[in-house]
Amino acid sequence: MKNLKYLFIFVFVLSCGYTPIYQTDQILNIKLDNVNSSGDKDINREIVKNLDKYRGGDTNNIFDLSINSSKREDIVTKDKKGNATSYKLTLEVDINLRNISNDKRFTKKFSKNTSFNSKDNKFELDQYRLSLEKNMISQILQDINLYLRNLKNDL
């Protein structure tokens, strides 16, 4: 009976047309020609590296892309001595797409923020901050990829 239940679930999942959202080998109908970036160099480097998969291919939907990114770290709370005890890290990425053939423009802003507590060891604090930043860039990249996949519906 237990095996029959698993067999039923397996057959249902296979026949329902399920496809992963973040699948990277999905064929897209867009191509990025010129990519310009300004702002935070580390964020831009990761985004451009990830978007290289849109550089090739044969399609009539060719876009110019400009990326503007920023990183801001604010002190949220301080102790009695005036030392920071918690921070808020905010990453913002603005993308502007311009279709070369019909000059149609698309703009989108992606933003992620997180709060974290200070640490006594400054090296550990910097490593933790870098780890948080990498995770936030990864989340923004997933959002950008999803946006580009959904963009083909608006063409």
Helices and strands as residue ranges (DSSP letters): H 2-15, E 31-39, H 41-50, G 51-54, E 62-78, E 84-99, E 105-117, H 122-151
